[in-house]
Amino acid sequence: MAKGSIEKRGDNTWRLTVDLGYNADGSRNRLRKPITIDDPEILSNKKKLKDYLEDELYKFKKEAESGEYIKPERMSFEQFVVSEWRNMQLILPTFPPLL
């Protein structure tokens, strides 16, 4: 099973890290996922917070190991227009003018 860790980043934010070994080029294959918790009930109790974060880490490990996790990528506006927006325009129905 892959190794995982939880790192506190800010007041209500943590980063989950799953280590999946090494890539073919020798670099580490690590996936990271930020978690923000806004529930005051979880934040006020250390035991609940620890249990919640460990559950989220377990779910993240399972996603990463099974290949279900898709890493979010940054997309430029030009890439968005070419790949997403044009496809949405083709799907939206066109209506005749009302005049």
N, C-alpha and C positions, 0 to 999 in steps of 0.2 A: 504494500500500500504506500502511496505517496506521502511524503512528509508535509506538514502544514504548520503555519504559524499565524498568530494574531498580533498586530502591531498597532498601538494607539497613536493616532495622528493628530487629533485636535480634541476639542471639548466633547463632541458627540460623534466623532468619526474614528473608524478603525480600518486597517487594511489587512485583508486575508491574503496569504501567500501559500501557494501549493508548489512544491518542488517535484517536478516530474523526471528528474535525472539530467542527462546531457543530450544536446543536439549532436548532429553528425559532425559539425565543425568544432566540437569541444566546448561550446558555450553552454551555460546552464539553461535548462528549459523550465522557467518559472512563470506561473500565471498569477496575476494579482487582481484583486477585486475590492473596491472601496465599499464600506458599509457605513451608513449614517443611521443613528438611532435617535428618534425624537420622542419616544414613549417615556414619560417621566417615571412611570412605575418600574420599568426595567432599569433605568439609569440610577434610581435611588437605592437599589438593592444590589450589592456586589455579587451575591450568589446567583440572582436571576440574570444579571448582566453576563457573568461568566458562562452560565448555561446557554443563554441565547447565542453568544458569540461562538461557542463550541458547536452548537447545532448548525449555525450558518457555515462554519468551516467544514463540518462533515458533509453538508449538502454540496458545497463548492468542490470538495475533493471528489465526490461521486460524479459531479458534472464534468470535471476535468479529466478524470480517469476514463470515463465512458466516451469522451469526445463530444459531448453535448454542449459544452461551454463554447460560446462564440465570443471572442475578444472584441469589444467595441473598438472601432477604428475611427480616426478623424477623417472627415471628408471635406474637400474644398467645395466652394460654391459651384465651380465649373463641373466637378465630378457629380454633384447632386443634380444639376440640371441635366446632364447627359444620361445618368443612370436612373434617377428616381422620378424627377419632375416630368420628363417627357412621357414616361410610362403612365404616370397618373393622368396626364392630359388625354391619352388615348382611351383610358377607361371611363372617364367622366362623360356622361351623356351630353350631347349638344342639343340645344333647343332652338327652334326658329325664332326670329325676331318677333316681338309683340306688336310692332307697328304695322 
